[in-house]
């Protein structure tokens, strides 16, 4: 006597484990989230609010993340697009992406007390632009048109800088002297795409000079390496980050390039579509460099509620870099501490 096969239970999203994994699990990238520059910039706004009281004005989003901006707004930060929107005599904080020298001049004319929260790694690129401009090089800045960081860097030497927006833009480049050309880059780009652009530029200008050290920041590179490792195993990769965050958008592209079947960018867990889990055994999770960890935990909780409780960390690097607060804040905090000890 032969028994008939048992009926299969109704499936729900994620029930069909991937051939890659055999079970439902989460691969959690490390490092992920806040980099040292973002941490410094966010703390700068918080410390300024504590030190000087609300309101404190911030030119542009301090970092590219909706949740961070909304949280700081609730504490008394006011975000403006242009320096001229800040009432005379107030404090203005410049975002982590950096600003052109003309913006510093605008703040002085408006009698504003400025706090420069530019990431030190972006400041490094600014200084390189100034140095090569003084040496009369043509500077080819690899980056995305309209991004705040690119606008700030270009403003350091506008007569010397030409923007190159990817490999396909190389054909449009024109320089004065092909033997006196250097490339710099936006810090949050895809490492692979940047090197494609550099290779294409070297095809046109064999004597193209490279910066003393890679301009793409350590955090961007580390997060991309982790996603590459993860993407090779994951069916679906969820990147937590805002759509205007360049490094977060790049992580989606890197995940797909590394072999992930699907990848999406979300600000919050509520934006995840359950349909993405159809036939998915392994979900990769990471976050951009301007994303607080609370948002990642929200995604992990959402996945756990749908059967993805097994979490394995994929570690690509250990990060221990820390940047001190902007000098203007450190000066005032020291003065306050000194006054307190003397009273």
N, C-alpha and C positions, 0 to 999 in steps of 0.2 A: 504494500500500500504506500503510495507516494503522497506526501503532504503538499498542499498548494502553497505557493509563496505568500508570506504575510504582506498585507497591503502597506505601501510606503506612506509614512505620515505626510501631511501637507507641509510643504516647505515655506519658509519665510526668508526674507532677504538675509543672505549670509550662510544659509543652511548647507549649500553646496560648497564644500571646502575646495579651495583651489588645488589643482594638481601639484603646485609648487610646495604647498604647505601641509596638506592633509588634514588640517584642523583650523578652527578660527582663532586667530591670534593677532596681536598688535606688535609692530616693530616701532619702537620709540627712538627717534634720533637724538644723539648727544654728540656735540653740543647743539642747542637750539635756543630760541628766544633771545632775550636781552644780550646785547654786546656791551662792552665797556663804555663805548661812546654814547649809546642810548641811555644806559644807566646813569651816566654822568649828567646828561641833558635833563632827564626827568627829575632827578634829585635836585638839580639846579633850580628848576621852577618851584619845587616843593619848599626848598630852603629859602628862596626869595620871598615866597608867600609868608613863611614863618618870620623871616627877618624884617621885612618891610611892611607886611600886611597887604590885604587885597585892596584894589586890584593890582595885578602885575600883568603887563602886556607882553605878548609873545608874537613875534613876526613870523608868520606862517606856522604850520603845525610843528610843534617842537620835535616830534618824530612822526613818521607816517603810520599811525595806528589810531583807529576811531575810538577804541575803548580808552586809551591813554589820554587822548584829547578831551573826551567827555568827562573823565575822572578829574582832570586838572581844572576844567571849567567849573565843576561843582565846588572846587576848593577856592575859586576866585581868580583863576587865570582868564584873560581875555585874549583871544587869538585874532590877529588882524592880518590883512594881506600886505599892506604897505606901511612903512614907518610913519608916513604922514598922517595916518589914522590915529596915532597915539597922541593924546593931549599933552601939551607942553609941560615939562617938568616931571613927567612920570618916568617909570622904569620900563625899558623894553629889553626883552631877551631875544637873542638871535638863535635860530634853531640849529640842531646838530648838523644840518646839511651845509652850513656856511653861507656867507653873504659876500657880495662884491665890495670893494673899498668905498664905492659911492654910497652904499647903505650906511656905513659908519659915519660918513660925512653928513648924510641926511639926519642922523640921530643927533649929531653935534649942533646942527642948525636949529633943530627942534628943541634944543636944551633938554635932551633926554639922557638919563643915566642908563647906559647900556651894559648888559651882561652878555658876553659872547660864549654861547654854549656849543660852538662848532666842535665837532669831533676832532681830536688831535690828528687823526689819520687823514681827515679832509684838509686840515690846516697844512699838513705835510705836502699835499698836492698843490695847494695854493703857493707855498714857498718855492716849490719846484718851478711852477709857472713863472713866478717873478724872476727867479734866477736865470732861467733859459731865455726869457724875454730880454733881460739885461745883456745877455751874451749874443743877442740878435738872432736867435734861432726861430724858425717857424715851428710852432707847437701844434701837433695834431692830437686833439683831445678826443679820446674814444668815449662816447657816452650817448645818452638819450636826450634829444632836443626837448627843451622845456623843463627838464628836471631841475629842482632848486640847486642841487650840488653843481651841476654843469653851468648854470647861470652864474653862480658865485665864483667858480674857478675861472670862467671865461672873463669875468669882470676884472680879474687881476692884470690881464694883458690883452685886451680885446683886439688890438692891432696885430698881435702875433699869433693868436689862437684860431684854429679852424676846427670845427666840430666834425667828427667822423662817426656817424650813427650806424655802425655795423659794417660787415664786409662788403655789402652791396653798395655802400656809399664811397668806397675807396676810389672808384673811377672818377668821382667828381672833385677829388682833391687837386689843388694846384698850389705849388710852393715857389718861392723865389729862387732858392738854391738847394738842389736835391742833396747836396753834401752837408747841409746844415739844417737838419730836420730832426726833431725829437718827438716821441709819443708819450702822452700821459693818459690816465683813464679815470673815469668815475669809479668810486670805490666799491660800488654795490653791483657790479656787472657779473655776468656769467664768465667764469675763468676761461672756459673752452671757447666761447664766442669771441671774447677779447683777443685771445691768441690767434684765432682765425683772422681777425681784423688786422692784427700786427703782422701776420704772415703775408697777407695781401698787400699791406703797405710796404713791406720789405721787398715784395716783388716789383714794386714801382720804384722804391728808393732803397737800394741795397745798403747804403750807408746810414740808414735810419738809426738814430741813437735811442737807447732804452733808458728809462729813469734809473737812478741808483738802486732802487728796490721796487718790487712789485707794488703798484698803487692799489690793487684790489685788496680790501682789508682782510685781516686774518679771520674775522668772524664770518664774513661772506664765504671765504674759501672753505673753512671748516664745516659750515652748514651744508655746502654743496657736496663735499666729500662724503659726509654722513648720508645724504640723500642718495648719492650714487650707490653706496653700499646697500642701502635699504631698497632702492628701486629695482635692483636685480632680483629681489625676492618677493616684493609686494605686488599684489594684484591692483590695489588701489592705494594712492598716497593722498593724504589730506594735509595740506599746508595751511596752518593758521596764520593769517596776516591780512592786511588791507590791500585793496586793489591798487592804491597809489604807492605801495611799498615796492620799490624796484627789486630789492633782494628777495622779497617774498615771491614775487612773480617769477623771478629766475628759478626759484626752487621747484616750482611746478614744471617748468621747462626741463630742468635737470632730471627730475624724476621720470618724466616721459622718455627722455633720451637714454636713461639708464635701464629702461626695460619695463617700467610699470605700465600695466594695461590702461590705467586711468589715473588722473590726478586732478585735484580741485583745490582752489583757494577759497577759504572761508574766514570771516571775521569771528563768528561765533558758532557753537555747536548746532544751534537751531537752524543754521543755513545748510546743514548737511541733508542731502536728499537720500531717503532710504533706498531708492532705486539704485543708487550707486553700489549698494552692497550685494546686488544680485550675483550669485556665483562667486563671491569673493571669500577667499579663505584667509588671506593675510592683508592687513591694512597697515600701511606705514603712516606715521604721524610725526610731523615736525612743525616748527614755527619760525617765522622771520625774525630778524635781529631787533625789531622794535615791538615784539609781542611779549606781554607779561605772562608768567607761567599759569596764572589762574585761568586763562582762556584755553590753554592746552589741557588742563585738568578737566575743564568742561567737556572737551571733545572725548577724552578718555572715559569719563563717566557715561556719556551718551553711547559710546560704543559698547561699554560693559553691559549696559541695559539691554543690548541687542545681541549678547552672547560672546562679545569679544573681550573676555576678562583676562586672558593670558597675555601679559605684556612683557616683551623682551627688549632690553635697551641695546641699541647699536651705537657703540662709542667710536668716534673717528678721531677725537683729539681731546685733550684736557686744556681748559682755558683758565688762566690765572691773572690775566691782564686787568689792571685797574687804573683809571685816570682820576687825577685830583680835580676838584671843583674849579670852575672858572676863577681866574685870579681876582676879579672884582668882588665876588662873593667871599672868597677866602680872606681878602683884606678886611671886609666889613665884619665878618665873623670873628676874626682875630681881635679887631678893635673892640668889639662888644665884650669878648671874653676878658680882655685886659681891663676894661672899665669895671667889669664885675668884680675882678680880684682886688682892684684898687679902692672900691667903695666900702 
